[in-house]
Amino acid sequence: MQSPYKAIKVTEDVWWVGAIDWNIRDFHGYQTKRGSTYNAYLVMADKVTLIDTVKAPFREEMLARIADVIDPGRIDYIVSNHSEMDHSGCLPEVIAAVKPEKVFASQAGAKALREIFPSESLEIAAVRDGETLSLGNRSLVFMETRMLHWPDSMFAYLKEEELLFSQDAFGMHYASLERFDDQLDPAILEYEAATYYANIILPYSPLVLKLLEKVAAAKLSCKIVAPDHGPIWRRDIGGIVGRYGKWASQKPTAKAVVVYATMWHSTEKMARAVSEGLAAGGLQVRFMSMGEVHRSEVVYELLGAGALAVGSPTLNNNLLPHMADVLTYIKGLKPRNLVGAAFGSYGWSGEAVGQIEAILAEMKVESAGEGIRVKNVPDAGTLEKCYGLGITMAEQVKARL
Ligand code: FEO
């Protein structure tokens, strides 16, 4: 029987030959509810070129899709735009199977691949920012995109097809057999692209803004943007590029995220009162219990938020573990332009609120006022204070809009 894995035509000379990971639900801490794809592309130029490879367990799927177009042994070049293992995990085996004439990566990429595969003696040719690689009747122009997503990352622009291979940028974790944006529900694309941005790209937002300027200055005309995850953009390129600009700017809007953990519902009562105050002050509120929602959802909601209220009771002189988890995660993703405050109940020692305030300060969140702590159960006066804190936060956010 022939392999069921087929290549999908992107343009006359470019094929998608990647792999679909239907079942992945955790991508280093990011909950991927719709699975993912690892995209690889075959450019059928005079020099047949494979752009990126796939995560190691998916090597055979990728090779089968390539074989649907051409004998894999006829590949001349492999370009590694990004060395993270979801795109390079099977690179040594693919090199051994294909025996390409050359393998290309950025300077940092060549170094990283040698470090990732120290026993493989990989021969990688390093390309420079702006360098053009002739494929005979086609040409690839490389553009360094450091830290998007790793120091090695680069774009490759197939000039004659006006096609940008953008590795992680403009991607999303969304497994589908439909490979193009115009074949999928735009609302899901917007949600998954935003979730991906918040969970992967957010810390590099200042670099995204610089990159968008660089791409605009280069006046690259793009008919297709082909990322390494999720669908290929051919209908709404302006939309996804525009959204990257908006997300990267991190301009606050009239939106607040209230995130809390609770033991016996005392901190939850405080969270409800803070939320009522925020809403009365004119903000849209996202109310998120860490017992019920995933950290990925919290950072998705932080895109465009102006306020972050955090509540935790004290357990054994510390935050509840759920809260420590999400705060560690949020801190690493470096959201900016937030007003914040802490609250929480305690039984006898009550360190959690101070610990939250210290973390918010490290995150450069502007304090809206002293945190609110309550012993055991909040009374009416405490809930009124929480409501007032919500009002104060809303006023501070609105003053920044
Ligand atoms: Fe999809 Fe940064 O790897």
Residues whose N, C-alpha, C, O or C-beta is under 5 A from the ligand:
A	BS01	FEO	E84 D86 H149 D168
